[in-house]
Every structure is written in C-alpha cells, then in structure tokens.
Amino acid sequence: MGPKPILTLAGLVAFVAPDAAPQELEALAGELRHTYASYDNINIQVFHDIETARNYAELGKSSPEHLVLSISKHKHSERDKMIRLVDGVVIEVR
C-alpha cells in the first residue's frame, strides 16, 4: 500500500460591505468557488462586519449574525455547497 495522497485546502475569510446586494454576494460566491475549484477542500467564510471577519480569522471566533456567505467543499464527504445567509436563514446559491 502506497502513501496516502495529500489533500489540498483553501481557507479564506473575507469582508464585504454591509449593504452588498444579494446578486453581488451570489456572484462573489461563484467567482470564489471557480477560483478555488482545483482544491480538494474549501472553507470560505464571508462576513459583512470587518471586526467579526478579523476575529474569525485571528481567533476562530464566529459571530453568525454577521456571516453572509459560506462556501465549503469537502472531498471525502462530497459536500460542495455555497450558501448565502439572510438573518440566519440559509439560501443555497447555484
């Protein structure tokens, strides 16, 4: 049995303007998903509050009320989702 393959991961935390339109967020989701398509695993979290984004990036502390976009791909579970969040309501982006 040979060595296990090395899996790749793209992780990104981003900030968008609080007044970003739904269409802009969905376009951003598509662009980011396309940009990182070659990675086995993707974890991208986009917030509409810069301090929340900074806290998540530096301390791993999340504030769900400020999360507006999440892009995740996981090779082993075959999860591949882009979701937009509006007041805690999940809307799948495709």
C-alpha positions in Angstrom: 0.0 0.0 0.0 1.5 3.3 -1.1 1.5 6.7 0.7 -1.8 8.5 1.2 -2.4 11.3 -1.2 -2.0 14.8 0.1 -5.3 16.7 0.1 -5.3 20.5 -0.6 -7.2 23.1 1.3 -8.2 26.6 0.5 -9.2 28.6 3.6 -10.3 32.2 3.3 -12.0 34.8 5.5 -13.4 37.9 3.8 -15.3 41.1 4.4 -17.9 42.7 2.2 -19.8 45.9 2.6 -22.8 45.7 4.8 -25.1 46.8 2.0 -23.8 44.2 -0.6 -26.8 43.2 -2.7 -27.8 39.5 -2.9 -26.8 39.4 -6.6 -23.4 40.7 -5.7 -23.0 38.1 -3.0 -24.1 35.3 -5.3 -21.7 36.5 -8.0 -18.9 36.6 -5.4 -19.7 33.1 -4.3 -19.5 31.8 -7.9 -16.2 33.6 -8.5 -14.6 32.3 -5.3 -15.8 28.8 -6.0 -14.4 28.9 -9.5 -11.1 30.4 -8.4 -10.5 27.6 -5.8 -12.1 24.7 -7.8 -8.9 22.8 -8.1 -8.6 22.4 -4.3 -9.9 19.2 -2.6 -11.3 21.1 0.3 -12.5 24.7 0.6 -13.6 26.7 3.6 -14.5 30.3 2.8 -16.4 32.5 5.2 -17.6 36.0 4.2 -18.8 38.5 6.8 -20.4 41.9 6.5 -18.6 43.3 9.6 -14.8 43.7 9.4 -14.2 43.2 13.1 -16.1 39.9 13.0 -14.1 38.8 10.0 -10.9 39.7 11.8 -11.9 37.9 15.0 -12.8 34.8 13.0 -9.5 34.9 11.1 -7.3 35.6 14.1 -9.1 33.8 16.9 -11.5 31.4 15.3 -14.4 33.2 17.0 -17.5 33.3 14.8 -20.5 35.6 15.0 -23.2 34.0 12.9 -25.3 37.1 12.7 -22.6 38.8 10.6 -22.0 35.8 8.3 -23.4 36.4 4.9 -21.7 33.8 2.7 -20.2 30.4 3.2 -18.5 28.2 0.6 -17.4 24.7 1.6 -16.2 21.7 -0.3 -15.1 18.5 1.4 -13.7 15.8 -0.8 -14.4 12.8 1.5 -18.0 13.6 2.3 -18.6 15.0 -1.2 -20.0 18.2 0.3 -19.9 21.1 -2.1 -22.1 24.0 -1.0 -22.4 27.7 -1.5 -24.9 29.3 0.9 -26.0 32.9 1.5 -27.3 33.8 4.9 -30.0 36.4 5.5 -30.9 37.0 9.1 -29.9 33.4 9.9 -31.9 31.9 7.0 -29.9 29.7 4.7 -30.3 30.2 0.9 -28.4 27.8 -1.3 -26.5 29.5 -4.2 -26.1 27.8 -7.5 
